[in-house]
Amino acid sequence: MTRLRRILSYEVSIATLLELAMWLAVPHLLIGFVWAFFHVEQVEQLHVQLQKLLPAGAEVAAYVEAAALWPVLLLLPPVCVP
């Protein structure tokens, strides 16, 4: 219990937490871009949906959205995406 209290009493700055979040985001996004490159059909479904809201940049937005949300797109069946 004292070991847990010692770990929980360690002070961490906001800058350190932001740096950790950015370092964790790099591999997540790299995996996401590779996944989106190989799953074009799901990116195309997102493109069709985004084209109604964002006609000028729907292709780029769909690719970035697929790269950022690739774990969700892995879990959801393709039927859930209209």
Helices and strands as residue ranges (DSSP letters): H 2-8, H 14-38, H 40-53, H 58-68, H 70-75, G 78-80
